Amino acid sequence: MRALKSNRCVPVLCTVHSIIEGSDASYYYRRHPQAWYESPSGAQAWLDGYNEAVRQAAMTTDTRLADIAERWDRELHSGTRLADLLRTKDNSGEDDGTHPTAWGHRIYADCIGGTARCHHRGIEEISMEMLHSHNSKTEGVRDNP
C-alpha cells in the first residue's frame, strides 16, 4: 500500500460477497470438494475470514475500503434473496452460486463507485483549499507593479 500511495495512487481494498455453498451435487461444492474447507467450517467461513483480513488491512494501512460483504448483507437483510444476487439454476440455467447477477454487480458498482466518489470529493475539497490558500498569498503581489 505504501508503494502505491507513494506513487500518488489511491488503492481501494474490497471484500467479497457470500456464495451458495450447496452440496457435493450442486453449487460451489459440486466443483470444489467440501473437504478442502473443513477448518474453518465451510467455504463461506473462509470467505468471512478473508473479508475480516481485508478490513483489518484497510484499517492498519489507512486504505480505502469498499466493503462489498457488508453492503451485500444489508441487501439480504432487507429481504432480497441470495438467489437474486447470484447466478442460479432458476435465473441463469447454470448451477453456479458464486458469480453475481446484474443486481449483484450493481451492488459492487455502487459500493466501489461510492468509495471512488468520496475520494474524488476529497480531491476537489483539497484542490479548492489549495487554490484559496494560493490566492490569499498572492492577492497583494498582483497589485504591485
C-alpha positions as CSV (number, residue, x, y, z in Angstrom):
1,M,0.0,0.0,0.0
2,R,2.8,2.4,0.9
3,A,4.4,1.9,-2.6
4,L,1.1,2.6,-4.3
5,K,0.4,5.7,-2.1
6,S,4.0,7.0,-2.6
7,N,3.3,6.9,-6.4
8,R,0.1,9.0,-5.8
9,C,-2.2,6.0,-6.4
10,V,-5.3,5.6,-4.3
11,P,-5.7,1.9,-3.6
12,V,-9.1,0.5,-2.7
13,L,-9.4,-2.8,-0.9
14,C,-12.6,-4.8,-1.5
15,T,-14.3,-7.5,0.5
16,V,-16.2,-10.2,-1.4
17,H,-19.8,-11.4,-1.4
18,S,-21.3,-14.5,0.0
19,I,-21.9,-17.7,-2.0
20,I,-24.3,-20.6,-2.2
21,E,-22.2,-23.5,-0.8
22,G,-24.7,-26.2,-1.9
23,S,-23.6,-29.9,-1.7
24,D,-21.5,-32.4,-3.5
25,A,-24.2,-32.4,-6.1
26,S,-24.8,-28.7,-6.5
27,Y,-23.4,-25.2,-6.5
28,Y,-19.9,-24.5,-5.0
29,Y,-19.2,-27.9,-3.5
30,R,-20.0,-29.6,-6.8
31,R,-16.9,-28.0,-8.3
32,H,-14.8,-27.7,-5.1
33,P,-14.6,-30.5,-2.6
34,Q,-16.1,-29.6,0.7
35,A,-13.2,-31.4,2.4
36,W,-10.9,-28.5,1.4
37,Y,-12.9,-26.2,3.7
38,E,-13.1,-28.2,6.9
39,S,-11.2,-25.7,9.1
40,P,-12.8,-23.2,9.4
41,S,-16.0,-25.0,8.7
42,G,-17.2,-24.3,5.1
43,A,-16.2,-22.2,2.1
44,Q,-18.3,-19.3,3.4
45,A,-16.3,-19.3,6.7
46,W,-13.2,-19.0,4.6
47,L,-14.6,-16.0,2.7
48,D,-15.7,-14.4,6.0
49,G,-12.2,-14.8,7.3
50,Y,-10.8,-13.3,4.1
51,N,-13.2,-10.3,4.4
52,E,-12.1,-9.7,8.0
53,A,-8.4,-9.8,7.0
54,V,-9.2,-7.2,4.2
55,R,-11.0,-5.0,6.7
56,Q,-8.0,-5.2,9.1
57,A,-5.5,-4.5,6.3
58,A,-7.6,-1.4,5.2
59,M,-7.6,-0.2,8.8
60,T,-3.9,-0.8,9.6
61,T,-2.7,0.8,6.3
62,D,-5.3,3.6,6.3
63,T,-6.5,2.4,2.9
64,R,-10.0,3.0,1.5
65,L,-12.3,0.0,1.8
66,A,-15.2,-0.9,-0.5
67,D,-17.0,-3.3,1.9
68,I,-19.0,-5.4,-0.6
69,A,-19.7,-8.1,2.0
70,E,-21.4,-5.5,4.3
71,R,-23.4,-4.0,1.5
72,W,-24.4,-7.5,0.3
73,D,-25.5,-8.5,3.8
74,R,-27.5,-5.3,4.1
75,E,-29.3,-6.1,0.9
76,L,-30.0,-9.6,2.1
77,H,-31.4,-8.3,5.4
78,S,-33.7,-6.0,3.5
79,G,-35.5,-9.1,2.1
80,T,-33.5,-9.7,-1.1
81,R,-32.8,-13.4,-1.6
82,L,-29.3,-14.7,-2.2
83,A,-30.6,-16.4,-5.3
84,D,-31.5,-12.9,-6.7
85,L,-27.9,-11.7,-6.4
86,L,-26.1,-14.8,-7.6
87,R,-26.4,-16.9,-10.8
88,T,-28.5,-20.0,-10.1
89,K,-30.3,-22.8,-12.0
90,D,-33.5,-20.8,-11.8
91,N,-32.2,-17.4,-13.1
92,S,-29.5,-18.5,-15.5
93,G,-29.9,-22.2,-16.1
94,E,-26.5,-22.8,-14.6
95,D,-25.5,-24.4,-11.3
96,D,-23.3,-21.5,-10.3
97,G,-24.0,-19.8,-6.9
98,T,-20.8,-17.8,-6.9
99,H,-21.0,-15.3,-9.8
100,P,-23.2,-12.2,-9.3
101,T,-26.3,-11.5,-11.4
102,A,-26.8,-8.0,-12.8
103,W,-28.3,-7.0,-9.5
104,G,-25.3,-8.3,-7.6
105,H,-22.9,-6.5,-10.0
106,R,-24.9,-3.3,-9.3
107,I,-24.1,-3.7,-5.6
108,Y,-20.4,-3.9,-6.5
109,A,-20.6,-0.9,-8.8
110,D,-22.5,1.2,-6.2
111,C,-20.1,0.3,-3.4
112,I,-16.9,0.8,-5.3
113,G,-18.3,3.9,-7.1
114,G,-19.3,5.3,-3.7
115,T,-15.8,4.8,-2.4
116,A,-14.3,6.5,-5.5
117,R,-16.8,9.4,-5.3
118,C,-15.7,10.0,-1.7
119,H,-12.1,10.1,-2.8
120,H,-13.0,12.5,-5.7
121,R,-14.9,14.8,-3.4
122,G,-11.8,14.8,-1.1
123,I,-9.6,15.8,-4.0
124,E,-11.9,18.6,-5.0
125,E,-12.0,20.0,-1.5
126,I,-8.2,19.8,-1.2
127,S,-7.8,21.5,-4.6
128,M,-10.2,24.3,-3.6
129,E,-8.4,24.8,-0.3
130,M,-5.0,25.0,-2.1
131,L,-6.5,27.4,-4.7
132,H,-7.9,29.7,-1.9
133,S,-4.6,29.5,0.0
134,H,-2.6,30.3,-3.1
135,N,-4.9,33.2,-4.0
136,S,-4.8,34.7,-0.5
137,K,-1.0,34.6,-0.5
138,T,-0.7,36.2,-4.0
139,E,-3.5,38.8,-3.8
140,G,-1.2,41.7,-2.8
141,V,1.5,40.6,-5.2
142,R,-0.6,41.0,-8.3
143,D,-1.5,44.6,-7.4
144,N,2.2,45.7,-7.2
145,P,3.8,46.9,-10.4
